[in-house]
């Protein structure tokens, strides 16, 4: 899959403005209908627009989240000012639905302006079951404010047309809007031809990212539906809507939980807290989710062998992902509570996808019932192990550089963790571990090339430097598990009886201690 880094989480989410529909679900024959050449503002108004209610996006089309605030504002301004706008390309289905083949961002931006929904009002609230993500809401408000200050709201234009003493700056443009329209072009032919046209047109303009292309191709298979569900926390367009209600409910529940465990709380920079998410959502979240699904289900998994007709394959896929993520860092019994700041971020506080993949691989190995000694070694040596990987952070980065691929680095990072545990089992102190690794062909060069984390000639602290100062100063005094000595994270804390209940221990403060869920259950029992 492509590693093209995009931060769509900072763009305006216009995905709910046009409903999605499956091409192939349209098997209703109707009489041939004539197509129209243009659409006006009235056609796109939720209160007056018959055409708006007939517009659909193909269910496989990528999400309408590629434009930032500036681009949305510029487009609306171009429309209001009467500048040239390329035609929207549509295809009419047998039942009279008008599918957008090209131009969904242009059309959605105009719908957003006319209906005052930049990802946080009626259309969006309905799509997200009334719970729009905070970041999406903030971007929507910022876009609305910028529209208001630089152009004016659609409502303001309508008010000017009715007013006896209209705003001079608005009325002239408002009068021109009455005859302003978007040009339309139509594709003839069946659904197969329309889908072919979609691929051809979209690959010519801004090529579809390989990750999204893969999801489009797998949109009716388990991994495609699971990835979309996790990415949107079970909200937005429901690709699983045709499944049984109980299956749908479980898909949404699991995907929401996985999303929360992976991406909450939202990360703030510079790092001034150890309360960070497992994954930085701005770091190509969709790709990370797809790779997580691949690792959790096994590269040779048969889960995508067939189209998922009843949702059971998607559910099975999500359950495997949930099992890995819960074990990694959650409040569920059996969670190892692996702290993201240590296992997923550099010492500067930058998220490393390779480290995350290495952690997933490591968790899978720790859970391997055929090798129980590895988990025992980890619990027995956890404090020393975590101290070592923190103070030798550069080795992980060098492992990633050598293998030049985040996902392919996962097994090598897990191998490195296992190697450290093996040396700790021999009661080897940290300086001797470094010497032992240096003497090996695999790790010697990496350790030799490891350089100090951050150097700068500037008098001002960079964001990275500020993050590194905080992490370095806070690591030694961070809250740790009373049983294994490993770092504790807010997603994975258990209140444990020092004197067990079975031995008469009571639930008072003096008899309480903080532990990882696994240490409270698996270790003590």
Secondary structure by P-SEA (a helix, b strand, c coil): cccccccccccccccccbbbbbcccccccccbbbbbccccccccccccccccccccccccccccccccaaaaaaaaaaaaacccccbbbbbbcccbbbbbcccaaaaaaaaaaaaccccccaaaaaaacccccaaaaaaaaaaaaaaaaccccaaaaaaaaaccccccccaaaaaaaccbbbbbbbbbccaaaaaaaaaaaaaacccccaaaaaaaaacccaaaaaaaaaaaccccccccccccaaaaaaaaaaaaaaaaaccccccccccccccccccccccaaaaaaaaaaaaaacccccccccccccaaaaaaaaaaaaaaaaaaccccccccccccccccccccccccaaaaaaaaaaaaaaaccccaaaaaaaaacaaaaaaaaaaaaaaaaaaaaaacccccaaaaaaaaaaaaaaaaaacccaaaaaaaaaaccccaaaaaacccccccccccccaaaaaaaaaaaccccccccccccccccccccccccccccccccccccccbbbbcccccccccc
